[in-house]
Amino acid sequence: MKKYVTPADLQAALAMRDLSDPAQGPHAMSLLLADITTALDRLWGIGVQTHRSSPLVATADNYDRLGYSPDDVTRDSRYSRHVSPTVMLRSHTSAGVPALLDSLRLELGRYDRLHALPGLVFRRDAIDRTHVGTPHQVDLWRLKARGLLGAADLEQMMSAVVEAVLPAAVYPDVQWRAGPADHSYTDTGRQVDVLVTQPDGTREWLELAECGLVAAQVLRGSGLDPRRWAGLALGLGLDRAVMLRKGIRDIRLLRSDHPGVVAQLRDLNPYRPVSVMPEVRRDLSLVLDSPAEADAELLGDRARTVLGPDAELLAALEIRAVTPASGLPAAAVERLRITPGQVNVLLRLVLQPLDRTLTDGEANLMRDRVYLALHRGPVQELASG
């Protein structure tokens, strides 16, 4: 049975500031987005049209018209935010593409333009220092009538985007690679990774974008003849792009209201760390009803929900161990009163405010709120008494 977003959660989602939108205030994210679109405009000289629309979209536009199969797991309420049987909070900015393609049906002559579709997306995700449940994305689609676009054009696009995010003048040692990737709405799909240097000096490959040639069936779905129309499609996570550009290690800093952080998020200069508050760790021993519930993203989503505004204090949620009831010592089975089929999950919460020190009492209360929301056993082990 599909679960729907509550009115309160929907209101909160729609009220969230879009950091990529300069109309909602200055931010490094909108500056970087402008750099990316300007770079592609200079490359092709075709003009850029930016589309900002409501994050409420038709479920069909989010999935069916982009080629997702009817049984795709991402349709499940555990992953997506459904508002009604036919409307949802978009899980990717590509959800705006079907309407864009529909608008081109009457274009009968030559056409060549870059379309940018930026904004917030809403989905389940891991809780760690590089992921958040409401990230920013941008879809960049070059659509052309009466002309060909191919692999060479896609290669140019990837190179220009990498240079815009990590300009060689600032990051002379940057490297990138493109490997194969499957998408329901592209052919010749590629994933773009960049090799970056971490603060400890180690080098690591990180995903920056995914792209491909627009699939013929997506064009046909909007009444566009793929013998006349062609396109390039690239999707980019703007949060990660800003973090890479400025050297920010914790995604929560992008929404910080700390004056020392806010002042640095008005440009694209390298980030200078402000005082870091100490981490507070709390371990939980949970009883869950099935192994399927022992999923870090699912548990993280429930933790965010129960913590509400305090969710910003949760730096990480990690599953340390999963043990079926049959694998526990008899004393543990008796203490937890766990039943066959259930599992014991050892979960670690990492709590870390960005602007103050968390007291033990506050940490224990947050720990217990998460525990009570996740635990399915009859015996409760609370830290705050």
Solvent accessible surface area in square Angstrom, and as a share of the most:
residue,aa,sasa,rsa
1,M,234,1.04
2,K,77,0.33
3,K,156,0.66
4,Y,100,0.38
5,V,30,0.17
6,T,69,0.40
7,P,115,0.72
8,A,72,0.55
9,D,72,0.37
10,L,35,0.17
11,Q,132,0.59
12,A,64,0.50
13,A,13,0.10
14,L,81,0.40
15,A,82,0.63
16,M,67,0.30
17,R,88,0.32
18,D,16,0.08
19,L,4,0.02
20,S,0,0.00
21,D,18,0.10
22,P,89,0.56
23,A,95,0.74
24,Q,85,0.38
25,G,20,0.19
26,P,96,0.61
27,H,8,0.03
28,A,0,0.00
29,M,0,0.00
30,S,10,0.07
31,L,74,0.37
32,L,0,0.00
33,L,13,0.06
34,A,51,0.39
35,D,54,0.28
36,I,0,0.00
37,T,18,0.10
38,T,55,0.32
39,A,25,0.20
40,L,0,0.00
41,D,48,0.25
42,R,198,0.72
43,L,68,0.34
44,W,39,0.14
45,G,62,0.60
46,I,32,0.16
47,G,30,0.29
48,V,54,0.31
49,Q,73,0.32
50,T,74,0.43
51,H,49,0.22
52,R,90,0.33
53,S,75,0.48
54,S,62,0.40
55,P,27,0.17
56,L,60,0.30
57,V,22,0.12
58,A,45,0.35
59,T,15,0.09
60,A,45,0.35
61,D,26,0.13
62,N,0,0.00
63,Y,1,0.00
64,D,74,0.38
65,R,76,0.28
66,L,0,0.00
67,G,38,0.37
68,Y,48,0.18
69,S,51,0.33
70,P,119,0.75
71,D,125,0.65
72,D,40,0.21
73,V,82,0.47
74,T,52,0.30
75,R,41,0.15
76,D,56,0.29
77,S,24,0.15
78,R,101,0.37
79,Y,55,0.21
80,S,3,0.02
81,R,51,0.19
82,H,2,0.01
83,V,39,0.22
84,S,32,0.21
85,P,98,0.62
86,T,92,0.54
87,V,51,0.29
88,M,0,0.00
89,L,3,0.01
90,R,18,0.07
91,S,15,0.10
92,H,21,0.09
93,T,4,0.02
94,S,3,0.02
95,A,2,0.02
96,G,21,0.21
97,V,0,0.00
98,P,2,0.01
99,A,61,0.48
100,L,11,0.06
101,L,1,0.00
102,D,38,0.20
103,S,79,0.51
104,L,8,0.04
105,R,124,0.45
106,L,164,0.81
107,E,63,0.28
108,L,128,0.64
109,G,34,0.33
110,R,190,0.69
111,Y,20,0.08
112,D,41,0.21
113,R,94,0.34
114,L,0,0.00
115,H,2,0.01
116,A,0,0.00
117,L,11,0.06
118,P,4,0.02
119,G,0,0.00
120,L,9,0.05
121,V,0,0.00
122,F,6,0.03
123,R,75,0.27
124,R,16,0.06
125,D,16,0.08
126,A,26,0.20
127,I,13,0.07
128,D,50,0.26
129,R,68,0.25
130,T,54,0.32
131,H,68,0.30
132,V,44,0.25
133,G,11,0.10
134,T,30,0.18
135,P,14,0.09
136,H,1,0.00
137,Q,29,0.13
138,V,0,0.00
139,D,6,0.03
140,L,0,0.00
141,W,0,0.00
142,R,18,0.06
143,L,0,0.00
144,K,45,0.19
145,A,2,0.01
146,R,125,0.46
147,G,23,0.22
148,L,165,0.82
149,L,20,0.10
150,G,26,0.25
151,A,67,0.52
152,A,79,0.61
153,D,36,0.18
154,L,3,0.02
155,E,90,0.40
156,Q,87,0.39
157,M,0,0.00
158,M,4,0.02
159,S,49,0.31
160,A,17,0.13
161,V,2,0.01
162,V,6,0.03
163,E,85,0.38
164,A,12,0.09
165,V,0,0.00
166,L,4,0.02
167,P,22,0.14
168,A,53,0.41
169,A,103,0.80
170,V,78,0.45
171,Y,50,0.19
172,P,113,0.71
173,D,78,0.40
174,V,33,0.19
175,Q,95,0.42
176,W,75,0.26
177,R,115,0.42
178,A,27,0.21
179,G,25,0.24
180,P,121,0.76
181,A,21,0.16
182,D,147,0.76
183,H,37,0.17
184,S,37,0.24
185,Y,33,0.12
186,T,12,0.07
187,D,75,0.39
188,T,78,0.45
189,G,11,0.10
190,R,69,0.25
191,Q,51,0.23
192,V,2,0.01
193,D,14,0.07
194,V,0,0.00
195,L,23,0.11
196,V,19,0.11
197,T,71,0.41
198,Q,25,0.11
199,P,106,0.67
200,D,112,0.58
201,G,49,0.47
202,T,77,0.45
203,R,94,0.34
204,E,77,0.34
205,W,84,0.30
206,L,37,0.18
207,E,69,0.31
208,L,6,0.03
209,A,3,0.03
210,E,55,0.24
211,C,2,0.01
212,G,0,0.00
213,L,38,0.19
214,V,12,0.07
215,A,0,0.00
216,A,31,0.24
217,Q,97,0.43
218,V,6,0.04
219,L,3,0.02
220,R,145,0.53
221,G,51,0.49
222,S,1,0.01
223,G,60,0.57
224,L,5,0.02
225,D,52,0.27
226,P,38,0.24
227,R,220,0.80
228,R,63,0.23
229,W,6,0.02
230,A,19,0.15
231,G,4,0.03
232,L,0,0.00
233,A,4,0.03
234,L,2,0.01
235,G,28,0.27
236,L,3,0.01
237,G,29,0.28
238,L,0,0.00
239,D,10,0.05
240,R,58,0.21
241,A,0,0.00
242,V,0,0.00
243,M,14,0.06
244,L,23,0.12
245,R,27,0.10
246,K,3,0.01
247,G,49,0.47
248,I,7,0.03
249,R,137,0.50
250,D,12,0.06
251,I,12,0.06
252,R,35,0.13
253,L,18,0.09
254,L,4,0.02
255,R,101,0.37
256,S,18,0.11
257,D,118,0.61
258,H,48,0.21
259,P,105,0.66
260,G,27,0.26
261,V,1,0.01
262,V,44,0.26
263,A,58,0.45
264,Q,14,0.06
265,L,6,0.03
266,R,137,0.50
267,D,49,0.25
268,L,28,0.14
269,N,86,0.44
270,P,82,0.51
271,Y,25,0.10
272,R,157,0.57
273,P,108,0.68
274,V,36,0.21
275,S,76,0.49
276,V,116,0.67
277,M,35,0.15
278,P,74,0.47
279,E,71,0.32
280,V,19,0.11
281,R,131,0.48
282,R,50,0.18
283,D,82,0.42
284,L,2,0.01
285,S,20,0.13
286,L,0,0.00
287,V,0,0.00
288,L,0,0.00
289,D,71,0.37
290,S,37,0.24
291,P,88,0.55
292,A,72,0.56
293,E,23,0.10
294,A,21,0.17
295,D,47,0.24
296,A,38,0.30
297,E,54,0.24
298,L,15,0.07
299,L,0,0.00
300,G,0,0.00
301,D,28,0.14
302,R,70,0.25
303,A,0,0.00
304,R,48,0.17
305,T,93,0.54
306,V,56,0.32
307,L,0,0.00
308,G,35,0.33
309,P,126,0.79
310,D,50,0.26
311,A,23,0.18
312,E,120,0.54
313,L,20,0.10
314,L,6,0.03
315,A,2,0.02
316,A,10,0.08
317,L,8,0.04
318,E,66,0.30
319,I,51,0.26
320,R,135,0.49
321,A,40,0.31
322,V,67,0.38
323,T,39,0.23
324,P,69,0.43
325,A,10,0.08
326,S,109,0.70
327,G,51,0.49
328,L,30,0.15
329,P,90,0.56
330,A,88,0.68
331,A,80,0.62
332,A,17,0.13
333,V,48,0.28
334,E,129,0.58
335,R,122,0.44
336,L,3,0.02
337,R,142,0.52
338,I,9,0.05
339,T,71,0.41
340,P,131,0.83
341,G,59,0.57
342,Q,26,0.11
343,V,2,0.01
344,N,12,0.06
345,V,0,0.00
346,L,79,0.39
347,L,0,0.00
348,R,44,0.16
349,L,0,0.00
350,V,5,0.03
351,L,0,0.00
352,Q,14,0.06
353,P,1,0.00
354,L,42,0.21
355,D,78,0.41
356,R,103,0.38
357,T,80,0.46
358,L,7,0.04
359,T,78,0.45
360,D,98,0.51
361,G,42,0.41
362,E,61,0.27
363,A,0,0.00
364,N,33,0.17
365,L,104,0.52
366,M,8,0.03
367,R,20,0.07
368,D,8,0.04
369,R,85,0.31
370,V,0,0.00
371,Y,1,0.00
372,L,88,0.44
373,A,31,0.24
374,L,0,0.00
375,H,16,0.07
376,R,92,0.34
377,G,11,0.11
378,P,82,0.51
379,V,40,0.23
380,Q,108,0.48
381,E,53,0.24
382,L,69,0.34
383,A,48,0.38
384,S,55,0.36
385,G,94,0.90
